[in-house]
Amino acid sequence: MFWLCQAAIPHMEPGSTIVNSASIQAYDPTPSLMHYAATKAAIVNFTKALAQQLIDDGIRVNAVAPGPVWTPLIPSTFDEQKIKKFGQNDPMGRPAQPAELAPAYVFLASDESRFVNGEVLGVTGGRPLA
């Protein structure tokens, strides 16, 4: 992410946006996902710092932090018991579908969020980002 932003920023104009992907794991890590949670926490920190660094250039930086999302990775990496329970412990009792995350990314990339900078938008099905 660091190298990608370093390469892209010189080509970005005022009004441009960077939208990163974090995770609920950055705030409420599952012990067995420690490596993943640590990288997502770093993305949150990176987002907030880069947002402050680029604000004078008119470039906004934000992130989306999804909760559990049903993707092809789930059935290919989880056993059948985990698949049946995936997302059930969250307030909505189910994982998100990828299409349910898309509006958050579109919002943060759009001019409608022009006063939002350095924020992490949780799309977690009701689990708070803390």
C-alpha positions as protocol buffer text, in pm:
chain_id: "A"
residue {
  index: 1
  type: MET
  ca { x: 0 y: 0 z: 0 }
}
residue {
  index: 2
  type: PHE
  ca { x: 284 y: 236 z: 83 }
}
residue {
  index: 3
  type: TRP
  ca { x: 454 y: 184 z: -254 }
}
residue {
  index: 4
  type: LEU
  ca { x: 128 y: 206 z: -447 }
}
residue {
  index: 5
  type: CYS
  ca { x: 34 y: 536 z: -284 }
}
residue {
  index: 6
  type: GLN
  ca { x: 386 y: 668 z: -332 }
}
residue {
  index: 7
  type: ALA
  ca { x: 360 y: 594 z: -704 }
}
residue {
  index: 8
  type: ALA
  ca { x: 4 y: 726 z: -747 }
}
residue {
  index: 9
  type: ILE
  ca { x: 8 y: 1048 z: -544 }
}
residue {
  index: 10
  type: PRO
  ca { x: 227 y: 1250 z: -784 }
}
residue {
  index: 11
  type: HIS
  ca { x: -39 y: 1191 z: -1052 }
}
residue {
  index: 12
  type: MET
  ca { x: -335 y: 1287 z: -834 }
}
residue {
  index: 13
  type: GLU
  ca { x: -504 y: 1625 z: -856 }
}
residue {
  index: 14
  type: PRO
  ca { x: -682 y: 1821 z: -582 }
}
residue {
  index: 15
  type: GLY
  ca { x: -1021 y: 1659 z: -524 }
}
residue {
  index: 16
  type: SER
  ca { x: -880 y: 1309 z: -568 }
}
residue {
  index: 17
  type: THR
  ca { x: -940 y: 1041 z: -308 }
}
residue {
  index: 18
  type: ILE
  ca { x: -774 y: 729 z: -179 }
}
residue {
  index: 19
  type: VAL
  ca { x: -1001 y: 468 z: -23 }
}
residue {
  index: 20
  type: ASN
  ca { x: -829 y: 187 z: 164 }
}
residue {
  index: 21
  type: SER
  ca { x: -971 y: -143 z: 286 }
}
residue {
  index: 22
  type: ALA
  ca { x: -933 y: -212 z: 657 }
}
residue {
  index: 23
  type: SER
  ca { x: -1142 y: -453 z: 866 }
}
residue {
  index: 24
  type: ILE
  ca { x: -1328 y: -490 z: 1193 }
}
residue {
  index: 25
  type: GLN
  ca { x: -1027 y: -707 z: 1278 }
}
residue {
  index: 26
  type: ALA
  ca { x: -824 y: -387 z: 1321 }
}
residue {
  index: 27
  type: TYR
  ca { x: -1043 y: -301 z: 1621 }
}
residue {
  index: 28
  type: ASP
  ca { x: -1156 y: -639 z: 1753 }
}
residue {
  index: 29
  type: PRO
  ca { x: -897 y: -897 z: 1649 }
}
residue {
  index: 30
  type: THR
  ca { x: -963 y: -1269 z: 1643 }
}
residue {
  index: 31
  type: PRO
  ca { x: -659 y: -1445 z: 1796 }
}
residue {
  index: 32
  type: SER
  ca { x: -630 y: -1694 z: 1511 }
}
residue {
  index: 33
  type: LEU
  ca { x: -623 y: -1403 z: 1261 }
}
residue {
  index: 34
  type: MET
  ca { x: -350 y: -1208 z: 1441 }
}
residue {
  index: 35
  type: HIS
  ca { x: -136 y: -1157 z: 1128 }
}
residue {
  index: 36
  type: TYR
  ca { x: -438 y: -1034 z: 928 }
}
residue {
  index: 37
  type: ALA
  ca { x: -564 y: -813 z: 1213 }
}
residue {
  index: 38
  type: ALA
  ca { x: -223 y: -653 z: 1255 }
}
residue {
  index: 39
  type: THR
  ca { x: -205 y: -558 z: 888 }
}
residue {
  index: 40
  type: LYS
  ca { x: -556 y: -413 z: 898 }
}
residue {
  index: 41
  type: ALA
  ca { x: -468 y: -208 z: 1208 }
}
residue {
  index: 42
  type: ALA
  ca { x: -165 y: -78 z: 1020 }
}
residue {
  index: 43
  type: ILE
  ca { x: -394 y: 23 z: 732 }
}
residue {
  index: 44
  type: VAL
  ca { x: -612 y: 224 z: 972 }
}
residue {
  index: 45
  type: ASN
  ca { x: -304 y: 403 z: 1105 }
}
residue {
  index: 46
  type: PHE
  ca { x: -165 y: 455 z: 754 }
}
residue {
  index: 47
  type: THR
  ca { x: -499 y: 599 z: 638 }
}
residue {
  index: 48
  type: LYS
  ca { x: -518 y: 850 z: 921 }
}
residue {
  index: 49
  type: ALA
  ca { x: -156 y: 962 z: 882 }
}
residue {
  index: 50
  type: LEU
  ca { x: -169 y: 989 z: 503 }
}
residue {
  index: 51
  type: ALA
  ca { x: -493 y: 1187 z: 525 }
}
residue {
  index: 52
  type: GLN
  ca { x: -317 y: 1449 z: 735 }
}
residue {
  index: 53
  type: GLN
  ca { x: -14 y: 1449 z: 509 }
}
residue {
  index: 54
  type: LEU
  ca { x: -217 y: 1507 z: 190 }
}
residue {
  index: 55
  type: ILE
  ca { x: -488 y: 1742 z: 316 }
}
residue {
  index: 56
  type: ASP
  ca { x: -302 y: 2054 z: 198 }
}
residue {
  index: 57
  type: ASP
  ca { x: -277 y: 1897 z: -149 }
}
residue {
  index: 58
  type: GLY
  ca { x: -657 y: 1859 z: -161 }
}
residue {
  index: 59
  type: ILE
  ca { x: -637 y: 1479 z: -159 }
}
residue {
  index: 60
  type: ARG
  ca { x: -858 y: 1294 z: 86 }
}
residue {
  index: 61
  type: VAL
  ca { x: -776 y: 953 z: 234 }
}
residue {
  index: 62
  type: ASN
  ca { x: -1033 y: 731 z: 405 }
}
residue {
  index: 63
  type: ALA
  ca { x: -1096 y: 362 z: 462 }
}
residue {
  index: 64
  type: VAL
  ca { x: -1378 y: 111 z: 480 }
}
residue {
  index: 65
  type: ALA
  ca { x: -1367 y: -145 z: 760 }
}
residue {
  index: 66
  type: PRO
  ca { x: -1598 y: -436 z: 680 }
}
residue {
  index: 67
  type: GLY
  ca { x: -1714 y: -697 z: 925 }
}
residue {
  index: 68
  type: PRO
  ca { x: -1755 y: -1054 z: 803 }
}
residue {
  index: 69
  type: VAL
  ca { x: -1820 y: -1068 z: 428 }
}
residue {
  index: 70
  type: TRP
  ca { x: -1925 y: -1369 z: 225 }
}
residue {
  index: 71
  type: THR
  ca { x: -1659 y: -1406 z: -45 }
}
residue {
  index: 72
  type: PRO
  ca { x: -1521 y: -1706 z: -237 }
}
residue {
  index: 73
  type: LEU
  ca { x: -1243 y: -1718 z: 20 }
}
residue {
  index: 74
  type: ILE
  ca { x: -1483 y: -1833 z: 292 }
}
residue {
  index: 75
  type: PRO
  ca { x: -1592 y: -2170 z: 148 }
}
residue {
  index: 76
  type: SER
  ca { x: -1246 y: -2235 z: 8 }
}
residue {
  index: 77
  type: THR
  ca { x: -1067 y: -2186 z: 342 }
}
residue {
  index: 78
  type: PHE
  ca { x: -1319 y: -2275 z: 615 }
}
residue {
  index: 79
  type: ASP
  ca { x: -1443 y: -2617 z: 715 }
}
residue {
  index: 80
  type: GLU
  ca { x: -1815 y: -2690 z: 688 }
}
residue {
  index: 81
  type: GLN
  ca { x: -1886 y: -2612 z: 1057 }
}
residue {
  index: 82
  type: LYS
  ca { x: -1720 y: -2269 z: 1032 }
}
residue {
  index: 83
  type: ILE
  ca { x: -1903 y: -2194 z: 708 }
}
residue {
  index: 84
  type: LYS
  ca { x: -2242 y: -2262 z: 872 }
}
residue {
  index: 85
  type: LYS
  ca { x: -2162 y: -2027 z: 1162 }
}
residue {
  index: 86
  type: PHE
  ca { x: -1982 y: -1757 z: 966 }
}
residue {
  index: 87
  type: GLY
  ca { x: -2121 y: -1415 z: 1066 }
}
residue {
  index: 88
  type: GLN
  ca { x: -2389 y: -1553 z: 1299 }
}
residue {
  index: 89
  type: ASN
  ca { x: -2231 y: -1396 z: 1609 }
}
residue {
  index: 90
  type: ASP
  ca { x: -2263 y: -1047 z: 1469 }
}
residue {
  index: 91
  type: PRO
  ca { x: -2563 y: -823 z: 1549 }
}
residue {
  index: 92
  type: MET
  ca { x: -2734 y: -887 z: 1213 }
}
residue {
  index: 93
  type: GLY
  ca { x: -2669 y: -1259 z: 1246 }
}
residue {
  index: 94
  type: ARG
  ca { x: -2516 y: -1300 z: 901 }
}
residue {
  index: 95
  type: PRO
  ca { x: -2219 y: -1198 z: 691 }
}
residue {
  index: 96
  type: ALA
  ca { x: -2243 y: -913 z: 444 }
}
residue {
  index: 97
  type: GLN
  ca { x: -2262 y: -969 z: 74 }
}
residue {
  index: 98
  type: PRO
  ca { x: -1993 y: -786 z: -126 }
}
residue {
  index: 99
  type: ALA
  ca { x: -2257 y: -564 z: -288 }
}
residue {
  index: 100
  type: GLU
  ca { x: -2348 y: -433 z: 58 }
}
residue {
  index: 101
  type: LEU
  ca { x: -2001 y: -284 z: 94 }
}
residue {
  index: 102
  type: ALA
  ca { x: -1991 y: -113 z: -245 }
}
residue {
  index: 103
  type: PRO
  ca { x: -2196 y: 197 z: -144 }
}
residue {
  index: 104
  type: ALA
  ca { x: -1945 y: 279 z: 131 }
}
residue {
  index: 105
  type: TYR
  ca { x: -1658 y: 279 z: -117 }
}
residue {
  index: 106
  type: VAL
  ca { x: -1857 y: 480 z: -370 }
}
residue {
  index: 107
  type: PHE
  ca { x: -1952 y: 737 z: -105 }
}
residue {
  index: 108
  type: LEU
  ca { x: -1592 y: 784 z: 11 }
}
residue {
  index: 109
  type: ALA
  ca { x: -1471 y: 814 z: -348 }
}
residue {
  index: 110
  type: SER
  ca { x: -1741 y: 1064 z: -442 }
}
residue {
  index: 111
  type: ASP
  ca { x: -1769 y: 1438 z: -400 }
}
residue {
  index: 112
  type: GLU
  ca { x: -2056 y: 1374 z: -157 }
}
residue {
  index: 113
  type: SER
  ca { x: -1791 y: 1295 z: 106 }
}
residue {
  index: 114
  type: ARG
  ca { x: -1580 y: 1602 z: 31 }
}
residue {
  index: 115
  type: PHE
  ca { x: -1571 y: 1697 z: 403 }
}
residue {
  index: 116
  type: VAL
  ca { x: -1469 y: 1347 z: 517 }
}
residue {
  index: 117
  type: ASN
  ca { x: -1098 y: 1288 z: 559 }
}
residue {
  index: 118
  type: GLY
  ca { x: -896 y: 1045 z: 770 }
}
residue {
  index: 119
  type: GLU
  ca { x: -1203 y: 843 z: 864 }
}
residue {
  index: 120
  type: VAL
  ca { x: -1276 y: 473 z: 877 }
}
residue {
  index: 121
  type: LEU
  ca { x: -1631 y: 382 z: 779 }
}
residue {
  index: 122
  type: GLY
  ca { x: -1743 y: 61 z: 944 }
}
residue {
  index: 123
  type: VAL
  ca { x: -1968 y: -167 z: 740 }
}
residue {
  index: 124
  type: THR
  ca { x: -1996 y: -424 z: 1012 }
}
residue {
  index: 125
  type: GLY
  ca { x: -2358 y: -526 z: 1045 }
}
residue {
  index: 126
  type: GLY
  ca { x: -2383 y: -347 z: 1378 }
}
residue {
  index: 127
  type: ARG
  ca { x: -2051 y: -430 z: 1547 }
}
residue {
  index: 128
  type: PRO
  ca { x: -1899 y: -102 z: 1665 }
}
residue {
  index: 129
  type: LEU
  ca { x: -1553 y: 6 z: 1566 }
}
residue {
  index: 130
  type: ALA
  ca { x: -1393 y: 84 z: 1900 }
}
